[in-house]
Amino acid sequence: MIFKQLFDKETWTYTYLIADPISKEAVFIDPVNTHIESYIALLTEHGLQLKYALETHVHADHITASGLLRQQLGALTAVSELCGATTADVKIQDGDIFTLGEYEQIKVIATPGHTRGSISFLWRDRVFTGDSLFVGGCGRTDFQGGDAGALYDCITQRLFTLPSETLVYPGHDYQGRWVSSIEQERTNNPRLTGKTRAEFIEIMNNLNLPRPRLIDEAVPANRYCGLDENERQDAIVIRETTRPVRQELSPQDLVAEAKQSITEVTVTAAKQLLAEGHIVLVDTREESEYAAGHIDASILLPRGVLEFKIGMVPELTDKSKAVLIYCRTGGRSALAARSMQQLGYKNVLSMAGGFEAWQKATL
């Protein structure tokens, strides 16, 4: 995978680049118009083709670059259908899935409250929350149809129900923080932790924040994907043919699909490979599973954080070295093996049946 977190210091805005290294298809989330040249240079550097410019909402603090990216690169602009962005190519709905290449999927989670049309994007083990959830805070709810109760509901019932290790990448941060996690925000976010819905609404209704400096300029512009009146005349709106895939693959389907592109080995073959040495053994289960029992000499690298932490594992710096992965029954290890292949590892194997099959064979 290719992933970049970019920052606009004038508006404290984070922009995210996600790309599939095989197909070279890419997406920007919340691009800022003043960085259009650097975005194009970044795409050129990696040989990428921009497929989508995605927005978490119609912004009040900066003007988006999505319309310019469409004009210059042919990317499709995508904004929630509840935002009133009349020239967007794709009017996003809850549950939509944007695809990059054959395997990468970005799922839409409706998270209204900051604005009526606010959404978050879930990709692999990370969620891009826009202004719905910040590191140690959340977006204001006093304009653009904001609703504190709706924000509390979507954070507690949708975002906080994601796996604890899911990484949280916000739309802004004003204190130099780049990333958090669902567990961190669920247990330590001062706006939300230990607060009832009524208490949260009371807090949000009494923030007394100043009016956003660029709101009168940014909101009208962003409803036209950041284009001025002259640029809007050239905008071509592509309708239903550009809608993302709405049918989500089940976990079983994803595992079955992954197994078609990886190599599985039996427990017997795995034991032989381990006896011969020269292979790295990776356990992709959770820490609690690993603590309850694991194969000797295995390295713990949970599937949910594999892409994020793999570079921190000294044994995995050599991508030509043989790697054997296992989980509980073989599903997560198949997904992890495919991810490692996409990251450039040349010899990755998944153990069929996982740790349960290992234990049965040992007994």
C-alpha positions as CSV (number, residue, x, y, z in Angstrom):
1,M,0.0,0.0,0.0
2,I,0.9,3.7,-0.3
3,F,-0.3,5.9,2.5
4,K,0.6,9.6,3.2
5,Q,-0.7,12.0,5.8
6,L,-0.3,15.6,4.7
7,F,-0.8,18.8,6.7
8,D,-1.9,22.3,5.9
9,K,-0.5,24.6,8.6
10,E,-2.7,27.5,7.7
11,T,-6.0,25.7,8.5
12,W,-4.6,22.8,10.6
13,T,-6.1,20.4,8.1
14,Y,-5.0,16.9,7.4
15,T,-5.2,15.5,3.9
16,Y,-4.7,11.8,3.2
17,L,-3.4,9.9,0.2
18,I,-4.2,6.2,-0.2
19,A,-3.0,4.3,-3.2
20,D,-2.9,0.7,-4.5
21,P,0.7,0.0,-5.5
22,I,-0.4,-2.7,-8.0
23,S,-3.0,-0.8,-10.0
24,K,-1.5,2.6,-9.2
25,E,-5.1,3.9,-8.5
26,A,-5.2,6.6,-5.7
27,V,-7.5,8.7,-3.7
28,F,-7.2,11.9,-1.7
29,I,-9.3,12.5,1.4
30,D,-10.0,16.2,2.2
31,P,-7.5,17.9,-0.2
32,V,-6.9,21.6,0.2
33,N,-6.8,23.9,-2.9
34,T,-3.6,25.7,-1.9
35,H,-1.7,22.4,-2.2
36,I,-2.8,21.4,-5.7
37,E,0.7,21.5,-7.1
38,S,2.2,19.4,-4.4
39,Y,-0.6,16.8,-4.8
40,I,0.1,16.5,-8.5
41,A,3.9,16.2,-7.8
42,L,3.3,13.5,-5.2
43,L,1.1,11.5,-7.6
44,T,3.7,11.9,-10.3
45,E,6.5,10.8,-8.0
46,H,4.8,7.5,-7.3
47,G,3.4,7.0,-10.8
48,L,-0.2,7.2,-9.5
49,Q,-3.5,7.8,-11.2
50,L,-6.0,9.7,-9.0
51,K,-9.4,8.0,-9.1
52,Y,-11.3,9.9,-6.4
53,A,-11.2,13.1,-4.4
54,L,-13.3,12.3,-1.3
55,E,-14.7,14.8,1.2
56,T,-15.7,14.0,4.8
57,H,-18.1,17.0,4.6
58,V,-18.5,20.5,3.1
59,H,-15.8,22.3,5.0
60,A,-16.1,25.8,6.6
61,D,-12.4,26.3,7.3
62,H,-10.7,25.8,3.9
63,I,-11.5,25.4,0.2
64,T,-11.2,22.0,-1.2
65,A,-9.0,21.0,-4.1
66,S,-11.4,18.3,-5.4
67,G,-12.8,20.4,-8.3
68,L,-9.3,21.3,-9.5
69,L,-8.2,17.7,-9.2
70,R,-11.1,16.7,-11.4
71,Q,-10.3,19.4,-14.0
72,Q,-6.5,18.7,-14.1
73,L,-6.4,14.9,-13.6
74,G,-9.9,13.6,-14.4
75,A,-10.6,12.4,-10.8
76,L,-14.1,11.9,-9.6
77,T,-15.3,14.2,-6.8
78,A,-17.4,12.6,-4.0
79,V,-19.4,14.3,-1.3
80,S,-22.2,13.1,0.9
81,E,-25.6,13.6,-0.8
82,L,-26.8,15.4,2.4
83,C,-24.2,18.2,1.9
84,G,-25.8,19.9,-1.0
85,A,-22.7,19.8,-3.2
86,T,-24.4,20.2,-6.5
87,T,-21.5,19.5,-8.8
88,A,-20.0,16.4,-7.1
89,D,-19.7,13.4,-9.4
90,V,-20.7,11.0,-6.7
91,K,-23.3,11.8,-4.0
92,I,-22.1,9.5,-1.2
93,Q,-24.5,7.4,0.9
94,D,-23.9,5.4,4.1
95,G,-22.4,2.0,3.3
96,D,-20.9,3.0,-0.1
97,I,-17.6,1.3,-0.9
98,F,-14.9,3.0,-3.1
99,T,-12.4,0.5,-4.6
100,L,-8.8,0.9,-5.6
101,G,-7.4,-1.9,-7.8
102,E,-8.7,-5.4,-7.1
103,Y,-8.4,-5.5,-3.3
104,E,-8.4,-2.1,-1.6
105,Q,-11.8,-1.0,-0.3
106,I,-12.8,2.3,1.5
107,K,-16.1,2.0,3.3
108,V,-18.4,5.0,4.1
109,I,-19.7,5.4,7.6
110,A,-22.3,8.1,8.1
111,T,-21.3,10.2,11.1
112,P,-23.6,13.2,11.1
113,G,-23.5,15.8,13.9
114,H,-20.7,18.3,13.0
115,T,-22.7,18.8,9.8
116,R,-25.8,17.0,8.6
117,G,-23.7,15.3,5.8
118,S,-20.6,14.5,7.7
119,I,-19.1,11.0,7.0
120,S,-16.1,9.0,7.9
121,F,-14.0,6.6,5.7
122,L,-12.9,3.2,7.0
123,W,-9.9,1.6,5.2
124,R,-8.2,-1.5,6.5
125,D,-7.3,-0.8,10.2
126,R,-7.8,2.9,10.1
127,V,-10.7,5.3,10.0
128,F,-10.6,8.9,8.7
129,T,-13.1,10.8,10.8
130,G,-13.0,14.3,9.4
131,D,-14.4,16.7,11.9
132,S,-16.6,14.1,13.6
133,L,-13.9,12.8,16.0
134,F,-10.7,14.5,16.8
135,V,-7.7,13.4,19.0
136,G,-9.1,14.2,22.4
137,G,-12.1,16.1,21.1
138,C,-14.7,16.4,18.3
139,G,-16.0,18.9,15.8
140,R,-18.4,21.8,16.8
141,T,-22.1,21.4,16.1
142,D,-23.4,25.0,16.0
143,F,-23.7,25.6,12.2
144,Q,-24.5,23.8,8.9
145,G,-27.3,21.8,10.5
146,G,-25.1,20.5,13.3
147,D,-26.7,18.3,15.9
148,A,-24.9,17.5,19.2
149,G,-27.2,14.5,20.0
150,A,-26.6,13.0,16.5
151,L,-22.8,13.4,16.9
152,Y,-22.9,11.7,20.3
153,D,-24.9,8.8,18.8
154,C,-22.7,8.3,15.7
155,I,-19.5,8.4,17.7
156,T,-20.6,6.1,20.5
157,Q,-22.7,3.7,18.4
158,R,-20.7,3.6,15.1
159,L,-17.1,4.8,15.6
160,F,-16.5,3.5,19.1
161,T,-17.9,0.0,18.1
162,L,-15.0,-0.4,15.7
163,P,-12.1,-2.7,16.9
164,S,-10.2,-1.1,19.7
165,E,-6.9,-1.1,17.7
166,T,-8.5,0.8,14.7
167,L,-6.3,3.9,14.1
168,V,-8.1,7.3,14.1
169,Y,-6.9,9.8,11.6
170,P,-8.7,13.2,12.2
171,G,-9.5,16.0,9.8
172,H,-7.7,18.5,12.0
173,D,-5.5,18.8,15.0
174,Y,-4.3,22.0,16.7
175,Q,-1.7,20.6,19.1
176,G,0.6,18.6,16.8
177,R,-1.0,15.2,17.2
178,W,-1.2,13.0,14.1
179,V,-3.0,9.8,15.0
180,S,-4.9,8.1,17.8
181,S,-6.9,4.9,18.2
182,I,-10.5,3.9,18.9
183,E,-9.4,2.6,22.3
184,Q,-7.6,5.8,23.2
185,E,-10.6,8.0,22.3
186,R,-13.1,5.7,23.9
187,T,-11.3,5.7,27.2
188,N,-9.6,9.2,27.3
189,N,-11.5,11.7,25.1
190,P,-12.5,14.4,27.6
191,R,-15.6,15.4,25.5
192,L,-17.0,11.9,25.5
193,T,-15.5,9.5,28.1
194,G,-17.9,9.0,31.0
195,K,-20.4,11.5,29.6
196,T,-24.0,10.8,29.1
197,R,-25.8,12.0,26.0
198,A,-27.4,14.9,27.9
199,E,-24.0,15.9,29.4
200,F,-22.4,15.9,26.0
201,I,-25.1,18.0,24.4
202,E,-24.8,20.5,27.3
203,I,-21.0,20.7,26.7
204,M,-21.4,21.2,23.0
205,N,-24.1,23.8,23.4
206,N,-21.9,26.0,25.6
207,L,-18.6,26.0,23.7
208,N,-19.1,29.6,22.6
209,L,-16.5,29.3,19.8
210,P,-15.8,32.1,17.4
211,R,-17.2,32.0,13.9
212,P,-14.9,30.2,11.5
213,R,-12.8,32.8,9.7
214,L,-13.4,31.5,6.2
215,I,-16.9,30.1,6.5
216,D,-18.6,32.7,4.2
217,E,-16.1,32.0,1.5
218,A,-15.4,28.3,2.0
219,V,-18.9,26.8,2.4
220,P,-20.4,28.3,-0.9
221,A,-17.2,27.4,-2.8
222,N,-17.1,23.8,-1.4
223,R,-20.7,23.2,-2.5
224,Y,-19.2,23.5,-6.0
225,C,-16.2,21.3,-5.2
226,G,-14.0,24.4,-4.5
227,L,-14.5,25.9,-8.0
228,D,-15.3,29.6,-8.7
229,E,-18.0,30.7,-11.0
230,N,-15.9,30.6,-14.2
231,E,-14.5,27.2,-13.3
232,R,-17.9,25.8,-12.6
233,Q,-19.0,26.4,-16.2
234,D,-16.5,23.7,-17.3
235,A,-17.5,21.2,-14.6
236,I,-19.0,17.9,-16.0
237,V,-21.1,16.1,-13.5
238,I,-21.1,12.3,-14.0
239,R,-24.2,10.7,-12.5
240,E,-25.2,7.1,-11.6
241,T,-22.5,5.4,-13.7
242,T,-19.9,6.7,-11.3
243,R,-21.6,5.4,-8.1
244,P,-19.3,3.3,-5.9
245,V,-20.0,-0.4,-5.2
246,R,-22.7,-0.7,-2.6
247,Q,-22.5,-4.4,-2.0
248,E,-20.0,-5.1,0.8
249,L,-18.1,-8.4,0.7
250,S,-18.6,-10.6,3.7
251,P,-15.6,-11.5,5.9
252,Q,-15.8,-15.1,4.5
253,D,-15.8,-13.8,0.9
254,L,-12.7,-11.6,1.6
255,V,-10.8,-14.5,3.1
256,A,-11.8,-16.8,0.2
257,E,-10.7,-14.1,-2.2
258,A,-7.4,-13.7,-0.4
259,K,-6.7,-17.4,-0.4
260,Q,-6.8,-17.4,-4.2
261,S,-3.7,-15.2,-4.4
262,I,-1.5,-16.6,-1.6
263,T,0.2,-19.9,-0.7
264,E,-1.2,-22.0,2.1
265,V,0.8,-24.8,3.8
266,T,-0.4,-27.6,6.1
267,V,0.7,-27.9,9.7
268,T,3.0,-30.8,8.8
269,A,4.7,-28.7,6.1
270,A,4.9,-25.7,8.5
271,K,6.7,-27.8,11.1
272,Q,9.2,-29.0,8.6
273,L,9.9,-25.5,7.4
274,L,10.4,-24.3,11.0
275,A,12.7,-27.3,11.7
276,E,14.8,-26.4,8.7
277,G,15.1,-22.7,9.9
278,H,15.6,-19.6,7.8
279,I,11.9,-18.6,8.1
280,V,10.2,-15.9,10.2
281,L,7.2,-17.1,12.1
282,V,4.5,-14.4,12.6
283,D,1.4,-14.7,14.8
284,T,-1.4,-12.3,13.6
285,R,-3.8,-12.9,16.4
286,E,-4.6,-10.4,19.2
287,E,-2.3,-9.9,22.2
288,S,-4.8,-11.8,24.5
289,E,-4.9,-14.8,22.2
290,Y,-1.1,-14.8,22.0
291,A,-0.8,-14.7,25.8
292,A,-3.1,-17.6,26.1
293,G,-0.8,-19.8,24.0
294,H,1.4,-19.5,20.9
295,I,4.0,-21.3,18.8
296,D,7.5,-21.0,20.1
297,A,9.6,-18.3,18.5
298,S,6.6,-16.6,16.9
299,I,6.5,-12.8,16.6
300,L,3.3,-11.1,17.6
301,L,2.0,-8.8,14.9
302,P,-1.8,-8.4,15.0
303,R,-3.6,-8.3,11.7
304,G,-5.3,-5.0,12.6
305,V,-2.0,-3.1,12.9
306,L,0.2,-5.1,10.5
307,E,0.7,-2.5,7.8
308,F,1.3,0.2,10.5
309,K,3.9,-1.7,12.6
310,I,5.6,-4.1,10.2
311,G,8.4,-1.6,9.6
312,M,9.2,-1.8,13.3
313,V,10.0,-5.5,13.3
314,P,13.7,-6.1,12.6
315,E,13.1,-9.6,11.5
316,L,10.9,-8.4,8.6
317,T,13.2,-5.7,7.1
318,D,14.4,-8.1,4.4
319,K,11.4,-8.6,2.1
320,S,13.0,-11.5,0.3
321,K,13.1,-13.6,3.5
322,A,10.6,-16.5,3.9
323,V,7.7,-15.7,6.3
324,L,5.2,-18.1,7.7
325,I,2.0,-16.5,9.2
326,Y,-0.7,-18.1,11.4
327,C,-3.8,-17.0,13.3
328,R,-6.5,-19.0,15.1
329,T,-8.1,-20.8,12.1
330,G,-6.3,-19.4,9.0
331,G,-8.6,-16.5,7.9
332,R,-6.7,-13.6,9.3
333,S,-3.4,-15.1,8.3
334,A,-4.6,-15.3,4.7
335,L,-5.5,-11.6,4.7
336,A,-2.2,-10.8,6.3
337,A,-0.3,-12.8,3.7
338,R,-1.9,-11.0,0.9
339,S,-1.2,-7.6,2.5
340,M,2.4,-8.5,2.9
341,Q,2.6,-9.6,-0.8
342,Q,1.2,-6.2,-1.7
343,L,3.9,-4.6,0.5
344,G,6.6,-6.3,-1.6
345,Y,7.3,-9.5,0.5
346,K,8.4,-12.2,-2.0
347,N,7.9,-15.4,0.0
348,V,4.9,-15.4,2.3
349,L,3.1,-18.5,3.5
350,S,-0.1,-18.9,5.5
351,M,-0.7,-21.9,7.7
352,A,-4.0,-23.6,6.9
353,G,-6.1,-24.2,10.0
354,G,-4.1,-21.9,12.1
355,F,-3.2,-22.4,15.8
356,E,-6.1,-24.7,16.4
357,A,-4.9,-27.1,13.7
358,W,-1.4,-26.8,15.2
359,Q,-2.6,-27.8,18.6
360,K,-4.6,-30.8,17.3
361,A,-1.6,-32.0,15.3
362,T,0.6,-31.7,18.4
363,L,-1.8,-33.6,20.6
